[in-house]
Amino acid sequence: MTSYSMLLDIQNATVFRDNKKIFDGFSLTVEPGQSTAIIGPNGAGKSTLLKLLSRELYPVVNDNSHVKILGQERPILWELREKIGLVSADLQQGFVPDVSGLGVVVSGLHNSIGLFHYQEITDAQLDRGRQVLEELGIEDLENRPYKQMSTGQQRRCLLGRALIHNPDHLILDEPTSGLDLNATYHYLNTIRQLLQQGKTILLATHHIHEIPPEIGRVVFIEDGKVLADGDKQDMLTDEWMTKLFRIPLTVSISNGFYQVLPA
């Protein structure tokens, strides 16, 4: 894995989204190799954090604050997208419906939400796309239109899109949202394999069953602030989950996966 000072270094950041202040003096650091789960209720600021990392959002300019990604405060966007892959619900919903599975994957080389006539698509790019489809075990989706895929199939093609540059780092926003049990199992298994291969994954969720055993750090976000940050076994407890979601909850563990139920 390529070595960087920090994957993410946020200090005292103020961030607006749709004219609403989401972060006010927000700070967080994530090192390369430190796969982390960001947990919080809806509206807590999880997606805003990931959009900062993917440069879809920018902080208010302030001498006393910074947002550095891979050690750079102003990274070159194209280079950043080769080093950090992204899969999100926003991306899934906005994708061109008629593009094929292969087209979804290859679009990652062009940072587009489909393939278009003005783009130069080479045989080498198509070959790389087929390789990624095969690595993910979804080569049968090569010619299937995006609109004819299930939610899980779309998500796995978008994961292929994120992986086509073979980035060291992945951002996953609510990774199994909308997936049935079968699709969830296969998707989480793929994520586990990527973690075992050395990818750093930053995963935002409010479902703790989405957190693979290989992710050891958990950060709780509430109302645009870091509520708590630590090792998974210390964070995913009855007391902390009850405090975060403000209802009585109990946590259980099975085969390294955590589950939360009403107390």
Secondary structure, 3 states (H helix, E strand, C coil): CCCCCCCEEEEEEEEEECCEEEEEEEEEEECCCCCEEEECCCCCCHHHHHHHHCCCCCCCCCCCCEEEECCECCCCHHHHHHHEEEECHHHHHCCCCCCEHHHHHHHHHCCCCCCCCCCCCCHHHHHHHHHHHHHCCCHHHCCCEHHHCCHHHHHHHHHHHHHCCCCCEEEEECCCCCCCHHHHHHHHHHHHHHHHCCCEEEEEECCHHHCCCCCCEEEEEECCEEEEEEEHHHHCCHHHHHHHHCCCEEEEEECCEEEEEEC
